[in-house]
Amino acid sequence: MTTLSEERCEACRSGAPRVSDEEMGMLAEREGHHPAILTEWGKTTVTWWSHKIGGLHRNDFIMAAKSDQIYRAP
């Protein structure tokens, strides 16, 4: 079994099942799935949400896991 951070995103589609800095930009471009990024004094918030389906998709959790890896990297 793979971890979410090892999976690739699939194209979102209407009706798809929902769940009730530079490296981040490169990740988003590579995966074709783009977050909302809020930069504030002393912190950055990355929010994954699938606009096309109006909620959370498995892809959002995959990308969150990959974002965590970037954050924890030395």
C-alpha positions as CSV (number, residue, x, y, z in Angstrom):
1,M,0.0,0.0,0.0
2,T,1.4,3.4,-0.9
3,T,1.2,6.6,1.2
4,L,-0.8,9.5,-0.2
5,S,2.4,11.5,-0.8
6,E,3.5,8.8,-3.3
7,E,0.3,9.0,-5.4
8,R,-0.4,11.2,-8.4
9,C,-3.5,13.4,-8.8
10,E,-6.2,12.4,-11.2
11,A,-8.3,14.9,-13.1
12,C,-11.3,16.2,-11.0
13,R,-14.7,16.0,-12.5
14,S,-18.1,17.2,-11.5
15,G,-19.9,14.7,-9.4
16,A,-16.6,13.2,-8.2
17,P,-16.8,11.7,-4.7
18,R,-15.9,14.1,-2.0
19,V,-14.6,13.6,1.5
20,S,-17.3,15.0,4.2
21,D,7.1,29.3,-1.7
22,E,8.8,28.0,-4.7
23,E,8.9,24.3,-4.0
24,M,5.1,24.4,-3.4
25,G,4.6,26.2,-6.7
26,M,6.7,23.6,-8.5
27,L,4.7,20.8,-6.8
28,A,1.4,22.4,-7.8
29,E,2.6,22.8,-11.4
30,R,3.9,19.2,-11.6
31,E,0.7,17.7,-10.2
32,G,-1.7,20.1,-12.1
33,H,-3.5,20.8,-8.9
34,H,-3.2,24.3,-7.4
35,P,-3.7,25.6,-3.8
36,A,-4.8,28.8,-2.3
37,I,-1.6,30.3,-0.7
38,L,-1.9,33.0,1.9
39,T,1.3,34.7,2.9
40,E,1.2,36.7,6.2
41,W,3.9,38.1,8.5
42,G,5.8,35.1,9.7
43,K,3.7,32.4,8.2
44,T,2.2,30.9,5.1
45,T,-1.0,28.9,4.9
46,V,-1.6,26.5,2.0
47,T,-5.2,25.4,1.5
48,W,-6.1,22.5,-0.8
49,W,-9.7,22.5,-2.0
50,S,-11.2,21.3,-5.3
51,H,-13.2,24.2,-6.8
52,K,-14.6,22.1,-9.6
53,I,-16.5,19.8,-7.2
54,G,-17.0,22.5,-4.5
55,G,-15.3,20.5,-1.7
56,L,-12.5,18.1,-0.8
57,H,-11.3,15.4,-3.2
58,R,-8.8,12.6,-2.5
59,N,-6.3,14.7,-4.6
60,D,-6.4,17.4,-1.9
61,F,-5.3,14.9,0.7
62,I,-2.5,13.7,-1.6
63,M,-1.3,17.2,-2.1
64,A,-1.5,18.0,1.6
65,A,0.7,15.0,2.4
66,K,3.2,16.2,-0.3
67,S,3.1,19.7,1.2
68,D,3.9,18.3,4.6
69,Q,6.9,16.5,3.1
70,I,8.2,19.8,1.7
71,Y,7.6,21.6,5.1
72,R,9.5,18.9,7.0
73,A,12.4,18.6,4.6
74,P,15.8,19.7,6.0
